[in-house]
Amino acid sequence: IGSEIARQVLRFDVEKLILVDQGETPLYELNNELRHIDSNTRYEIVIGDVRNLSRMERAFKLFSPDVVYHAAAYKHVPLMEQNPSEAILTNVHGTKNIADLCDQFKVEKMVYISTDKAVNPSSIMGASKRIGEIYIQSLNTALSEKGKHCKFVTTRFGNVLGSNGSVIPLFRRQIAEGGPITVTHPEMTRYFMTIPEACQLVLEAGAMGKGGEIFVFDMGASVKIYDLAKKMISLSGLQEGRDIEIVFSGLRPGEKLYEELLANEEHNLPTHHDKIMIAKVRTIEFNGVLEMVNELLSLFNEQDNKKLVTQLKRMIPEYKSLNSKYEDLDN
């Protein structure tokens, strides 16, 4: 997502583009690609981790950004069930760092990339992203009472076809290896959007945001993963059952059968764009959110996963674990 946003922004008339990531190899490859794009926009590569406040503060001080797109996150649901502290350090602490710096350095707008897994979360990954939504929305409300401030905007959408770790590259590789294709459950469905389409909507929602919105994208109809696997086999000129098998491997920790774009108590408001809506969510007072977030982050050094997940569940009552060892905490 971050790479495609960079490609699209390079086509705008902006003074400078700063690309920040902790991954050396992805930045190296992106740099090689961007050099061949015809653009008057200058760009700079910065290796840095959103979890490192000093490094991020240096970047903000040096470059004085006007708009920040925050896409950094750990996103693989089963891995984050095994590593709650890292999910919280990146998805909560990293987001807090960037939001606080946007306020400190008087950035005009911060656009936060969230996920449909933050809605009625069933996983640590989804819960950590929901806390990111809550933090920047409550911060926006608190700052708006003081007049001019950074506008904090959230965009929420589902799976992106072809992104790192998505199901399409996995199925393609499994087909090339002769199978089997692994599908977790015959009834599992997901919303999908192409990378360019998702990033275009992120840019448009970011441009229209006045601050405090959670923009929800129209993802179309959800797709059954089993049907997607069968279609990819057919498009490869093969036949299921004869040339390649589909094996059901079972739901993984934290996974839902169906994803949602709205929580139970939410509803959408339309915008002038037919694919972008605003989710009406309950607002939470910032000082209370800050206290709970600081309490959560203070638990990191203990490396006690049950304590961390218990605090997540206190902060997000609708967070109920699925297919996870943390289900007993819901009792």
DRENPA-773567 format. One line per 10 residues: number of its first residue (from 1); their letters; for each residue x, y, z of C-alpha. Coordinates in steps of 0.25 Angstrom, whole numbers, always signed. Layout:
residues N
NUM> A> X,Y,Z | ...
This chain:
residues 331
1> IGSEIARQVL> +0,+0,+0 | +11,+10,+4 | +19,+7,-9 | +7,+9,-18 | +3,+22,-11 | +17,+27,-13 | +16,+24,-28 | +3,+31,-29 | +7,+43,-21 | +19,+45,-30
11> RFDVEKLILV> +10,+48,-42 | +4,+60,-34 | +11,+74,-33 | +17,+73,-19 | +30,+79,-15 | +36,+66,-8 | +32,+52,-5 | +39,+45,+7 | +38,+30,+8 | +40,+24,+22
21> DQGETPLYEL> +41,+9,+25 | +49,+0,+34 | +50,-10,+22 | +64,-8,+15 | +61,-18,+3 | +47,-12,+0 | +52,+2,+0 | +64,-2,-9 | +54,-8,-19 | +45,+3,-18
31> NNELRHIDSN> +56,+13,-20 | +60,+6,-33 | +46,+6,-38 | +43,+21,-35 | +56,+26,-42 | +49,+22,-55 | +36,+29,-53 | +36,+42,-61 | +33,+52,-50 | +37,+66,-45
41> TRYEIVIGDV> +35,+62,-31 | +48,+60,-23 | +48,+48,-13 | +56,+43,-2 | +58,+30,+5 | +59,+29,+20 | +61,+16,+27 | +54,+17,+41 | +44,+10,+50 | +31,+16,+54
51> RNLSRMERAF> +34,+10,+68 | +47,+18,+70 | +42,+32,+74 | +55,+38,+73 | +57,+34,+59 | +43,+38,+55 | +45,+52,+62 | +58,+54,+54 | +51,+51,+41 | +39,+61,+44
61> KLFSPDVVYH> +49,+72,+49 | +57,+70,+36 | +46,+69,+26 | +34,+77,+32 | +24,+69,+25 | +10,+75,+21 | +3,+62,+19 | +6,+48,+26 | +1,+35,+21 | +3,+24,+32
71> AAAYKHVPLM> +2,+10,+26 | +13,+4,+35 | +7,-9,+42 | +8,-23,+45 | -4,-29,+38 | -3,-45,+38 | -14,-49,+48 | -8,-63,+52 | +6,-58,+54 | +1,-46,+63
81> EQNPSEAILT> -7,-56,+71 | +7,-62,+74 | +13,-49,+76 | +4,-39,+83 | +15,-30,+89 | +20,-27,+75 | +6,-25,+69 | +4,-15,+80 | +18,-8,+79 | +16,-6,+64
91> NVHGTKNIAD> +1,-4,+62 | -1,+4,+75 | +12,+10,+80 | +16,+13,+65 | +3,+19,+62 | +3,+28,+75 | +17,+32,+71 | +14,+37,+58 | +1,+44,+62 | +7,+51,+74
101> LCDQFKVEKM> +18,+56,+64 | +8,+61,+54 | +2,+69,+65 | +16,+74,+70 | +21,+78,+57 | +8,+84,+52 | +6,+75,+40 | -7,+78,+32 | -13,+64,+31 | -10,+50,+35
111> VYISTDKAVN> -17,+39,+28 | -17,+26,+36 | -18,+13,+28 | -27,+3,+36 | -34,-10,+33 | -48,-17,+33 | -41,-26,+43 | -42,-14,+53 | -58,-16,+53 | -63,-25,+64
121> PSSIMGASKR> -49,-30,+65 | -46,-45,+67 | -31,-44,+67 | -20,-37,+73 | -16,-31,+60 | -30,-25,+58 | -31,-20,+72 | -18,-13,+71 | -22,-6,+58 | -36,-2,+65
131> IGEIYIQSLN> -28,+5,+76 | -20,+12,+66 | -34,+17,+60 | -38,+21,+74 | -26,+28,+78 | -25,+37,+65 | -40,+40,+65 | -40,+44,+80 | -27,+52,+78 | -34,+60,+67
141> TALSEKGKHC> -46,+63,+75 | -37,+68,+87 | -29,+77,+78 | -41,+82,+70 | -45,+89,+83 | -32,+97,+82 | -35,+103,+68 | -25,+100,+57 | -19,+86,+57 | -14,+74,+49
151> KFVTTRFGNV> -26,+67,+43 | -26,+52,+46 | -33,+43,+36 | -35,+28,+36 | -38,+20,+24 | -43,+6,+26 | -44,-5,+16 | -42,-20,+13 | -32,-29,+6 | -23,-23,-5
161> LGSNGSVIPL> -21,-33,-17 | -6,-35,-19 | -1,-29,-7 | +10,-35,+2 | +5,-48,+8 | -9,-48,+1 | -16,-60,-4 | -14,-58,-19 | +2,-60,-19 | +0,-72,-9
171> FRRQIAEGGP> -10,-79,-18 | -1,-76,-30 | +11,-82,-24 | +4,-94,-19 | -2,-96,-33 | +12,-95,-39 | +17,-105,-29 | +6,-115,-33 | -2,-113,-21 | -9,-115,-12
181> ITVTHPEMTR> -16,-101,-11 | -19,-99,+4 | -32,-92,+7 | -36,-90,+22 | -51,-93,+21 | -61,-95,+10 | -70,-84,+14 | -59,-73,+17 | -61,-60,+10 | -53,-47,+8
191> YFMTIPEACQ> -55,-34,+2 | -44,-30,-9 | -39,-18,-16 | -27,-16,-25 | -15,-8,-20 | -17,+4,-30 | -32,+5,-26 | -29,+4,-11 | -18,+15,-12 | -26,+24,-21
201> LVLEAGAMGK> -38,+23,-11 | -28,+26,+1 | -23,+38,-6 | -37,+43,-9 | -42,+41,+5 | -30,+47,+10 | -32,+60,+2 | -47,+61,+6 | -45,+58,+21 | -48,+70,+30
211> GGEIFVFDMG> -42,+62,+42 | -48,+51,+51 | -55,+43,+40 | -53,+28,+38 | -55,+26,+23 | -61,+13,+19 | -59,+8,+4 | -69,+1,-4 | -62,-12,-6 | -73,-18,-15
221> ASVKIYDLAK> -78,-32,-12 | -70,-42,-3 | -63,-53,-10 | -63,-68,-5 | -48,-72,-4 | -52,-86,-9 | -58,-80,-22 | -45,-72,-24 | -36,-84,-22 | -45,-92,-33
231> KMISLSGLQE> -45,-80,-42 | -30,-79,-41 | -28,-94,-44 | -37,-92,-56 | -30,-80,-62 | -17,-88,-61 | -22,-98,-70 | -24,-109,-60 | -35,-116,-54 | -38,-118,-39
241> GRDIEIVFSG> -37,-132,-34 | -30,-137,-46 | -18,-128,-47 | -18,-121,-34 | -25,-123,-21 | -32,-113,-11 | -29,-116,+3 | -37,-110,+15 | -27,-106,+26 | -36,-101,+37
251> LRPGEKLYEE> -38,-86,+42 | -25,-81,+48 | -24,-73,+61 | -32,-60,+61 | -38,-62,+47 | -53,-60,+44 | -61,-67,+34 | -67,-53,+29 | -61,-39,+31 | -69,-27,+33
261> LLANEEHNLP> -67,-12,+30 | -76,-7,+41 | -78,-10,+55 | -91,-14,+61 | -95,+0,+66 | -89,+7,+54 | -95,+12,+41 | -90,+19,+28 | -92,+33,+24 | -90,+36,+9
271> THHDKIMIAK> -80,+46,+3 | -80,+52,-11 | -71,+40,-15 | -80,+27,-18 | -69,+18,-13 | -66,+25,+0 | -74,+26,+12 | -73,+31,+26 | -75,+21,+38 | -82,+28,+50
281> VRTIEFNGVL> -75,+22,+62 | -76,+26,+77 | -65,+36,+81 | -57,+34,+93 | -51,+45,+102 | -36,+46,+99 | -30,+47,+113 | -37,+33,+116 | -32,+27,+103 | -18,+33,+106
291> EMVNELLSLF> -18,+27,+120 | -22,+13,+115 | -12,+13,+103 | -1,+17,+113 | -5,+6,+122 | -5,-4,+111 | +9,+1,+106 | +15,+0,+120 | +12,-15,+120 | +22,-17,+108
301> NEQDNKKLVT> +34,-20,+116 | +28,-30,+124 | +26,-39,+112 | +13,-45,+118 | +4,-48,+107 | -8,-50,+115 | -7,-37,+122 | -5,-30,+109 | -18,-37,+103 | -26,-35,+115
311> QLKRMIPEYK> -23,-20,+114 | -27,-20,+100 | -40,-26,+103 | -43,-16,+114 | -40,-5,+104 | -49,-11,+93 | -61,-19,+99 | -66,-24,+86 | -52,-31,+84 | -55,-46,+85
321> SLNSKYEDLD> -44,-56,+81 | -47,-67,+71 | -39,-80,+69 | -29,-74,+79 | -23,-78,+92 | -28,-65,+98 | -43,-69,+97 | -43,-72,+111 | -40,-57,+115 | -54,-54,+109
331> N> -60,-62,+121
